Amino acid sequence: MTGPKLLHIKGSSPFGGDCVLMLELGRAAQERGFEVDVLAFDPYFQASIRSAGLGLVDLDVIRREIRPFWDARGLMHLKRFLSRSGYTIVHTHTTKPGVVGTLAARLANVPSVMHTVHLFPFHEETGRATTTAYVTVERLAARWCDRLVTVGDFQREWALDKGIGTPEQVVSIPNGVPDGRITAPRARTDVRAELGIGDAFMVLSTGRLAHQKGLEHLIRAAALVRSELPALSVVLAGDGPLRGELERLVSGLGLDDVVQILGFRANIGELLAASDLVVLPSLWEGLSISLLEAMAAEKPVVTTSIASNREVTNDGEAALLVPPKHPASLAAAIRTLAVDETRRMQLARRGKEIQRERYTMQRMIDAYMSEYDGLLQSADSGSVSDRLAVGGAR
């Protein structure tokens, strides 16, 4: 007799921290007897899914861009696929799958539907009109879910404040960090030699090269502090749509000998081990995996004072917090920690403690498995979410 079938839906979005978590959830569910598939279109993520021993659904039905006619066709194609696939739980991730995927699952009469909000489409940088439009869509999509998971308490409070879901429906499950993400097979000196930085003070920033990450402000901060820290090396590990623009900024500021943009790297643990300081100048986040990885690796951190970062760091106990989009403040924080090893060690130790207390992978997995168990029990009793017609009131 086969176990319950679980489908994670990611769509075409590129590989990121949410994908790491999906792989861990998939493996954990498989160990508990689920048949687990993942619908994804990114080539690197597809290879990772296969390597993890999970089933791959290679359907191009959800793309990141909003294209109404294409999206409608994708919705119906996905609905037909789900209608004949026998999934017990469909678990969607990120914004677009959270709308298209949950609606398709509901139309296909999938017994249980869960969505994880890794990051709402509205945030600290969106204007009032845009926020209102997104909130309207999120309220509607929430009606198609049995469980709506946020990756932190701040996001849950924000959802409920905006009328997205109900207190019983919206659950906060903070992200965790898999141990393998921070292991360093090679010696610190070997990695630094490969990067050509020798004994320089290495500042590392990991993540997608996108506007959200605020990396242009880190580059400008490097320009401000380079004369005071001549042995400074700034390493950006990631790829994305802003790579060309950031490379031009580095050259324009005369920082080619200071800033390296490595592109996508799978060996984040090695880079963390090689670094002296992690700087994450994000403008908005759901709950930053890069921040958790730095804390787990016991590295001192400079990051922005956005709400999710304040939550993770206990209002700055585990990091120096600076205002977003403020290169001078970033430069001052880098300068401060570069010359104060004791302070770096204090921040690093406190970050490790907080990560161990709240943000372990096992804690996250246990919470998700508990929600899956609850959904299975509700499905068995025929009471999942008091379903009415799609679009009707709960």
N, C-alpha and C positions, 0 to 999 in steps of 0.2 A: 504494500500500500504506500503510495507516494504521500509526501507531506504537503502542507499548504504552499501555494505558489506566490512568490513576492516579486514584483517588478519595480525597480527604481527607474525613474525617468529623468534624464538630464537634458536631452536634446543636443543642439549643435554647439553650445557654449564651450569655450576652450577649457583645457585642463586647469584646475585650480585647487585651492584648499578644500572646497566642498567635495571634489572628486576623491581626495584622499579619505575623507570621512565616509563616503559612500562605499568605497572598497572595504573599509573596515567593518561597516554595518553589514555588507553583503556576506563577508566571510563569517561573521558572528551568527547571522541568521541561518546560514548554511549548516553551521555546526549544530544548530538547534533543530535541524530537520526540515528547514524550508528548502524549496527549490527556488533559486535566486537568479533572476535575469536583470540586466541593466540595458536600458535604451540610451545609446549615446552615439555621437557622430564624429567626435574629435579623434583623430587617428592615434594619438598617444594614449588617450584614455581607453580607447578600444583595445589597444595592446595590453594595457594594464589590467583591464577586465579579464581578458583571456588568461593572462599570467596568474591572476588571483583564483582561477578555476571557476569563475562565474560565467553564466550564460550571457551572450551578447545578442541584443536585438538591434540589428543594423537597419533601422527604418529612418529615413530622412523626412520626418513629419513635423518637427518643431525646430524652427530656426530662431536665432536671437532677434533678428530684425522684425519689425512689425510690417507685415504685408497682408492686408485683410483677405484678399481672394486666395492667395497661397495658403494662408493660415487656416481658412475654412476648409480647403481641400485636405490639408494635413490633419485637421480635427476629425473629419469623417473617415479618413484612412485609418487613423489611430483607433477610432471607435470601432470600426469593423474588425481590426486586429484584436482588440481587447475582448470583443464579444465572443470570439471563438477560441481564446487562449486559456481561459479557466483560471485567471489569477484571483487569489483570495484577497490580497492587499496590493494596491498600487500606491507607491510612495514617490511623490514628485519633489523636485528640487529646483530652486531658483525661480525667478518671476514668470517667465513665459511658460514653462511647463506647469507652473502653479495655476495657470489659467486654462491653457489648452489641454494639458494632461488630466487635470482633475475633472474638467467638463466631459472629456471623452470617456473617462472611467465611469462617471456617473451615468452618462447616456448608455454605456455598455452594461450597466447594472453590475459592476464590480462590487462585491460585498462590502469592502472597506477601502477608504481613500484617506491617505495622509499626505500632508504637504509640509516640508521644512522651509521656513523663510530664512535663508542664509543672509539675505539682505533685502530689505524693502526697496522698491524702486524709488520711493521718496526718502529724503534724508536731509541732513543739515544744509545742503547746498541747493535744494530745489525750492523754487518759488511757490507762492500760495496757490496760484491757479494750477500749476503742474501737480502739486501735492493733492489738491482736491480731486483732480481727475484720477490719479493713481489710487487714492483712497477709495473712490467709488468702485473701481475695478476690483480692488482687493476685498472689499466688503462682499461683493457678488461672488467672487471665487471662493471665499471662506464658506459660503453656504453649500458648496459642493464637497466639502471635506468633513470627515468624521473627526479628524484631529489636525490641528494647526500647531506646528512646533516652531518656536523661535529659538535662536542659539544663545540667548542671554536674557536676563531679567528685564533689562532696559527695553529690549525689543518687544517683550511681552506686554509691558506696561504701555508702551507706545501704541501697540495694536489695539488694546482694549480702550485706550483713550480716544482712538480714532473710530471706534465702533466696528473694528474688524474682528469678527468671531465673538464668542461668549467666554466668560471666565472658566466654564467647565470644558470648553473645547480647546482653548489655547494653552499650551504647555511649554514651559521653558526648559530646554535641555542644552546646557552649555556645551560648546565644542570641547573635544579632547585632542590630545597629541599622541599619535602612535610612536612607540619607542624607536622604531626603525627610522623615523624621520630625522632623528637627532644623533644617530650613530655616525661615527667617523672612522671608517676603515683605515684611512691613511693618516700619517702623523701630521700634526699642525705645520711643522717646518716644511714638509714635502708639498703641502697645498700652497703655502705662501711662496715657496720657490717657483711652483708652476705659475702662480699669478705674477711673479716678478716683483714682489713687494718687500722681500727681505725682512728687515726689522721695523718697517713703517708701522704707524698706528693705523690699524685697519678698521674702517667703518663699513659695515655691511648693511645693505637693504635688500630684502627679498620680496618678490611679488610681481604681479603683472604690470607691465609698463603702460599704464592707463591713467587718465586724468584723476581718477579717484585716489590714486596713491600719492599724489603731491610730490613726485620725485624732482620736478623742476626746482622746487624750493630747497631740497637738499643740495642740488648741484649749485645753486646760487649761494647757499650757506658755505659750501666748500670754497667758493671763490673768496668769501669774506674772511675765512679763517686760515687760508693756506699760508699766508705770510707769517702767522704766529705758530703754525704747526707745519714746518717744512717737510717733516717726515710723514705727512698724511697720505693715506690711500683710501679712496672711496670705491667700493665695489657694489655694483647693482646686478643682482641675479634675477633674471626674468625676461620675458619678451612680451610684446604687445603692440598696439597701434601707435604708440608714441615713441617707439624706438628711434626712428629717424629724426624726429624733432628733438629728442633728448641728446642724441649724438651731435646734432648741429649746435645745440646750446653748449655742450661741453667744449667743442672746438672754438665756438665764438668767445667763450670766456677764458680761453687759453688753458684749459684744464686737462688736456689730453694726457699729460704725465701724472695726473692725480686721480681721475675718474675712469674706471673701467666698466663697460656695459657688457656683461658676459653672455646675455641671452638666456634661454631656458636652461636650467641645471637641475638634474635629479638629485645631485649629491649635496643637498642643503646641510646635512649634518657636518660634512667636511668643511663647508664654508663657515658655518657657525663656530666650529672648533678653531678655525684659523683666525677668526675676527677678535677684535678688542672691544668693539662697541656695535650695537645694532641700532639703526635709526630708521624709524617708520613714520614718515610725515603725512599719513593718510588724511584725506579731507572728510571721508565718511567710511564706516565699516559696519558690518553686522556684528561679528566678533572675530577679530583678526587671528587667523591661523599662524601667520608669520610672527605675531606678538607672542602667542602661546609657545611656538617653537623656540623663540629666543629665551623665554623664561625657563622652559624645560631644559635647555642647554646651559642654563645658569650664566647667561650673558647680561651685562648691563644694557639698558634700553633707554633711548630718547624717542618719545612719540608724542602725538598731538593730544590735546585735551578734549577730544570729542567724547560723547557720552559713553560709548562702548569701551573705549580705552580707559576711561576713569573707572568704570565698573571692574574691568579685569585687573587693574593695577592697584585697587583699593585707594583711589584718588591720589595716586602718585607715590604710594609706598614702594612700588616695585619698578618705577621708571621716573625719569625727569619728563614732565609734561610741559609742552609749549603750545602756543596758539597755532591753529592751522594757517597755512599760507603766510608764514612769517620767517623768512630766511635768517633775519638777524637773531631771533630767539633760538633757532636751530643752531646757528653758529656759536652762540654763547653757551648753549648746553653742551655741544661737542667740546668746546674749549675747556669748560669746567671739568668734564669727566676725563679728558685726555691727560690732565695734569694731576688728577686726584684718584689714585688707585684705590685708596681706602673706600671712597664713596662708590666707586665702580663695584667693588666687592660687596658692599652693603646692599646695593640695589639688586645685584645678581642673586645673592642669597635669598633675599625676600621674594624675588620673582619666582625662584625655584620652589620656595615654601608654598606660595599661593597656588602655583600650578599643581603641585602635588595634592593640595587640599581640595581643589575645586575642578580642575580641568584635565583629569586623566582620561585616557581612552576607555578604560574599563568602566569608569563611572558613566560616561556617555553611552556606551554600548548597553549597559544594564538598564539605563533609563529607557532607551529605545525599545529594547526587547520587552520590557514591562508594558509599554504602550502597544506593541504588536500583540502581546498576549491578551490585553484588554479588548483590542479590536476583534481578535478571533473569538473570544467569548461572546462579545456582543453580536457578532455575525451568526454564531451558532444559535443564539437565542432569538434572532430575527429582529433585534431592536436597535441596530446601528443607526445612530443619529436621527431617529424618528423621521425617516425619510418621507418627504412629500414629493410632488412633482418638481423637476428641476426649475429653480427660480422661485419656488414657493417659500413661505416663511417656515422657520423651524418651530 
